[in-house]
Amino acid sequence: MKPRVTSACFILALFAAAPAFACQGRPIVWDIQLGASLKDLPGGFTDHACGSNGGPPGRLIAGFAAFKECKPDSEGLYEVAFRYDDEPEFVARALEQTRAVAMCEGTKVFGFPVVPSVLLDDEGIVRGLRLATDPRGIEPADRSNHWALGNLLKRRYGENGWVCEDLPEIPGETPVARFKLKEVCTKLLLDGANLTIQSEYYHRAGQSFTDEFGNVQPNLFVSQTWFEIKQTPGSK
């Protein structure tokens, strides 16, 4: 218990001195490098769990080192999802530091809530990272922008060199306010890593913002982004 109390006191002091610094130094998904071993992975993450291809986390595990408690995928990779440490957020809320809450709140990338996960091979080497927008507990007005995370991720890795194509149409799908997006984009980096970004924004068959009686159904739409960076076989 003592380390936790010490950490809380340190964070409290940071908030008191300058709320903007409270979350600096907290590890984020981009601190995880492809090719890293288990011992090189940053600490400070929490709620490690078996991943589900970017979907909701499954069985909780003790940490990255327990990755073999999860089932490998068809390529023999183990997906471990995780969250950012939420202690700075709790302290910010206790001190009613609105700006700090916004900076420290949840597990986010470019301001979007995400489920991050790491892909490990049989020897515990990082072979990939995944991100998927997280719709849980999000208001429809905020979730409607989740498709836009894909654009920001493209910019992170350079806007040139992407090859994009539309995903297959399913009968009954309709645009949201005249806009529809079902796209997957790929890019090969100079180090041999493959990037994939899938962005979607539309109504599924039978979905609309109002029913036949005029009742509002604000949550009936798809808006999501799925991202993966993965090493190609033989690359280091």
C-alpha positions as CSV (number, residue, x, y, z in Angstrom):
1,M,0.0,0.0,0.0
2,K,2.8,2.5,0.8
3,P,4.0,2.9,-2.9
4,R,0.4,3.7,-3.9
5,V,0.1,6.3,-1.2
6,T,3.4,7.8,-2.1
7,S,2.4,8.0,-5.8
8,A,-0.9,9.6,-4.9
9,C,0.9,12.3,-2.8
10,F,3.3,13.0,-5.7
11,I,0.5,13.4,-8.1
12,L,-1.4,15.6,-5.7
13,A,1.7,17.8,-5.4
14,L,1.9,18.1,-9.2
15,F,-1.7,19.1,-9.5
16,A,-1.2,21.7,-6.8
17,A,1.8,23.1,-8.6
18,A,0.6,23.0,-12.2
19,P,-2.4,20.9,-13.4
20,A,-1.0,20.7,-16.9
21,F,2.0,18.6,-15.7
22,A,-0.1,16.0,-13.8
23,C,-0.3,13.5,-16.7
24,Q,3.1,14.1,-18.2
25,G,5.3,11.1,-18.0
26,R,2.4,8.7,-17.8
27,P,3.1,5.9,-20.3
28,I,1.0,5.8,-23.5
29,V,0.6,3.2,-26.2
30,W,3.1,5.0,-28.5
31,D,5.8,4.2,-25.9
32,I,5.6,0.5,-26.9
33,Q,8.1,-0.2,-29.6
34,L,7.8,-3.0,-32.2
35,G,10.5,-5.6,-31.5
36,A,10.6,-4.9,-27.8
37,S,10.7,-7.7,-25.3
38,L,8.6,-8.1,-22.2
39,K,11.2,-6.6,-20.0
40,D,11.3,-3.5,-22.2
41,L,7.6,-2.8,-21.9
42,P,6.8,0.4,-19.9
43,G,5.1,0.0,-16.5
44,G,2.1,2.1,-15.4
45,F,-0.6,0.4,-17.5
46,T,-3.5,-1.4,-15.8
47,D,-6.3,-3.8,-16.3
48,H,-4.4,-6.1,-18.6
49,A,-6.8,-8.6,-20.4
50,C,-7.0,-10.9,-23.3
51,G,-7.8,-8.8,-26.4
52,S,-10.5,-9.5,-29.0
53,N,-9.2,-8.0,-32.2
54,G,-9.7,-4.5,-30.9
55,G,-13.1,-5.2,-29.3
56,P,-14.0,-5.2,-25.6
57,P,-11.3,-6.8,-23.4
58,G,-11.9,-10.3,-22.3
59,R,-10.4,-12.3,-19.4
60,L,-8.3,-10.3,-17.0
61,I,-4.6,-11.4,-16.6
62,A,-1.9,-10.3,-14.2
63,G,0.1,-8.3,-16.8
64,F,1.9,-8.6,-20.1
65,A,4.0,-11.4,-18.9
66,A,0.9,-13.6,-18.5
67,F,0.1,-13.3,-22.2
68,K,0.1,-17.0,-22.8
69,E,-3.1,-17.3,-20.7
70,C,-4.8,-15.8,-23.8
71,K,-5.5,-17.7,-27.0
72,P,-3.2,-17.0,-30.0
73,D,-4.7,-15.9,-33.2
74,S,-4.3,-17.6,-36.6
75,E,-0.8,-16.1,-36.9
76,G,0.3,-17.3,-33.5
77,L,0.2,-13.8,-31.9
78,Y,-1.3,-13.1,-28.5
79,E,-3.3,-10.0,-28.0
80,V,-3.2,-8.3,-24.6
81,A,-5.4,-5.2,-24.1
82,F,-4.7,-2.7,-21.3
83,R,-5.7,0.7,-19.9
84,Y,-3.9,3.8,-18.9
85,D,-3.4,4.4,-15.1
86,D,-6.5,6.3,-13.9
87,E,-5.0,7.6,-10.6
88,P,-4.2,11.1,-12.1
89,E,-7.8,11.4,-13.3
90,F,-9.2,10.5,-9.8
91,V,-7.0,13.1,-8.1
92,A,-8.0,15.8,-10.7
93,R,-11.7,15.1,-10.0
94,A,-11.2,15.2,-6.3
95,L,-9.5,18.6,-6.6
96,E,-12.1,19.8,-9.2
97,Q,-9.4,20.6,-11.7
98,T,-11.5,20.7,-14.9
99,R,-8.6,21.2,-17.2
100,A,-6.6,18.4,-15.7
101,V,-9.6,16.0,-15.8
102,A,-9.9,16.6,-19.5
103,M,-6.2,15.9,-20.0
104,C,-6.0,12.8,-17.8
105,E,-9.4,11.3,-18.4
106,G,-9.6,7.7,-19.6
107,T,-7.5,5.9,-22.2
108,K,-7.4,8.1,-25.2
109,V,-5.5,8.7,-28.5
110,F,-5.7,12.2,-30.0
111,G,-8.7,12.8,-27.6
112,F,-10.6,9.7,-28.7
113,P,-11.4,6.9,-26.2
114,V,-9.7,3.7,-27.4
115,V,-9.1,0.1,-26.5
116,P,-5.3,-0.4,-27.0
117,S,-3.7,-3.8,-27.2
118,V,-0.2,-5.2,-27.9
119,L,0.5,-8.3,-30.1
120,L,3.1,-10.6,-28.8
121,D,4.7,-13.6,-30.4
122,D,5.4,-16.9,-28.7
123,E,8.7,-15.6,-27.2
124,G,7.0,-12.4,-25.8
125,I,8.3,-10.1,-28.5
126,V,6.1,-7.2,-29.5
127,R,5.0,-7.7,-33.1
128,G,2.2,-5.3,-33.4
129,L,-0.2,-2.8,-31.8
130,R,-3.9,-2.4,-32.2
131,L,-6.3,0.5,-31.4
132,A,-10.1,0.5,-31.6
133,T,-12.4,3.3,-30.7
134,D,-14.2,2.5,-27.5
135,P,-18.0,3.2,-27.6
136,R,-18.6,2.2,-24.0
137,G,-20.3,4.9,-21.9
138,I,-19.9,7.5,-24.7
139,E,-22.7,9.9,-25.6
140,P,-24.0,9.6,-29.2
141,A,-22.9,13.1,-30.1
142,D,-19.3,12.3,-29.1
143,R,-19.3,8.8,-30.6
144,S,-20.4,10.2,-34.0
145,N,-16.9,11.5,-34.5
146,H,-15.1,8.2,-33.8
147,W,-14.6,7.6,-37.6
148,A,-12.4,10.7,-37.7
149,L,-9.6,9.1,-35.6
150,G,-8.5,7.4,-38.8
151,N,-7.6,10.7,-40.4
152,L,-5.4,11.7,-37.4
153,L,-3.7,8.3,-37.4
154,K,-2.9,8.7,-41.1
155,R,-1.3,12.1,-40.4
156,R,0.8,10.6,-37.6
157,Y,2.4,8.2,-40.2
158,G,2.5,10.6,-43.1
159,E,-0.4,11.4,-45.4
160,N,1.3,10.0,-48.5
161,G,1.7,6.4,-49.5
162,W,-1.7,5.1,-48.3
163,V,-3.7,2.7,-50.5
164,C,-7.4,3.0,-49.7
165,E,-10.4,1.0,-50.9
166,D,-14.1,0.9,-50.0
167,L,-15.4,-2.0,-47.9
168,P,-18.2,-4.2,-49.4
169,E,-21.7,-2.7,-49.2
170,I,-24.3,-4.6,-47.3
171,P,-27.9,-4.2,-48.5
172,G,-29.9,-1.7,-46.4
173,E,-27.0,0.4,-45.2
174,T,-27.6,4.1,-45.5
175,P,-25.6,7.3,-45.0
176,V,-25.7,9.4,-41.8
177,A,-26.9,12.9,-42.8
178,R,-25.8,12.2,-46.4
179,F,-22.4,11.0,-45.4
180,K,-21.2,7.4,-45.5
181,L,-17.8,6.0,-44.9
182,K,-16.6,2.4,-45.1
183,E,-13.0,2.4,-45.9
184,V,-9.8,0.4,-45.3
185,C,-6.4,2.0,-45.9
186,T,-3.0,0.3,-45.8
187,K,0.6,1.5,-45.9
188,L,4.0,-0.1,-45.8
189,L,6.6,1.7,-43.8
190,L,10.3,1.8,-44.6
191,D,11.1,-0.5,-41.7
192,G,8.9,-3.1,-43.1
193,A,5.9,-2.6,-40.7
194,N,2.4,-2.8,-42.2
195,L,-0.2,-0.2,-41.2
196,T,-4.0,-0.8,-41.5
197,I,-6.7,1.7,-40.7
198,Q,-10.4,0.9,-41.1
199,S,-12.9,3.8,-40.7
200,E,-16.7,3.5,-40.7
201,Y,-19.7,5.8,-40.4
202,Y,-23.2,4.8,-41.6
203,H,-26.6,3.4,-40.5
204,R,-26.9,-0.4,-40.6
205,A,-30.0,-1.8,-42.3
206,G,-33.1,-0.8,-40.4
207,Q,-31.3,1.9,-38.4
208,S,-32.3,5.6,-38.4
209,F,-32.4,8.5,-35.9
210,T,-36.2,8.3,-35.6
211,D,-38.6,5.3,-35.7
212,E,-41.9,5.1,-37.6
213,F,-43.7,6.9,-34.8
214,G,-41.2,9.8,-34.7
215,N,-39.4,8.7,-31.5
216,V,-35.8,9.8,-31.4
217,Q,-33.2,7.0,-31.6
218,P,-29.9,8.9,-31.3
219,N,-27.6,5.8,-30.8
220,L,-28.5,3.8,-33.9
221,F,-25.5,4.3,-36.1
222,V,-22.0,3.0,-36.7
223,S,-19.0,5.3,-36.2
224,Q,-15.7,3.6,-35.5
225,T,-12.0,3.4,-36.3
226,W,-9.7,0.3,-36.1
227,F,-5.9,0.6,-36.4
228,E,-3.1,-1.9,-36.5
229,I,0.6,-1.7,-37.0
230,K,2.3,-5.0,-37.4
231,Q,5.8,-6.2,-38.3
232,T,6.1,-8.3,-41.4
233,P,7.6,-11.8,-41.0
234,G,11.4,-11.7,-40.8
235,S,11.6,-7.9,-40.0
236,K,13.2,-6.7,-36.8
